[in-house]
Amino acid sequence: MGLSGSWQFWALLSAGFAALTAIFAKVGIEGIDSDYATFIRTLVIIGMISLFLSVTGKWQSPAGLPARAWLFLVLSGIATGLSWLAYFRALQLGEAARVAPIDKLSIVLVAVFGAVFLQEKLTGINWLGVAMIAGGAILLSFRV
């Protein structure tokens, strides 16, 4: 399967790009409205993904998607948009090194939501890791 076929590879790549997102956004929003900055970012993402779908030939007919997929993808899109608006506002008001860890409390929430709503099973050691992430995020947010 190789490295690029593993979820770990893609998750680490995502983390790296997410880190760059925070740094680039913090510099990019200086002197402009954070909501407008989110709009510009979204246009870039739409263009980039459209190009990717075109190059890879992965375009599909939207009519062929099941209603359940539409519902949850729309809900995910709304949640993403609200998350980005809140994240950019937080970056505009705070330091990237303090905002990003609090944003990453989403890891803790995903674990809880996954267990509650998706019946995903985490072991005791997994929950210890979740607690450590929560504690670390909170500690990183303090200025001493």
Secondary structure, 3 states (H helix, E strand, C coil): CCHHHCHHHHHHHHHHHHHHHHHHHHHHCCCCCHHHHHHHHHHHHHHHHHHHHHHHCCCCCHHHCCHHHHHHHHHHHHHHHHHHHHHHHHHHHCCHHHHHHHHCCHHHHHHHHHHHHCCCCCCHHHHHHHHHHHHHHHHHHCCC
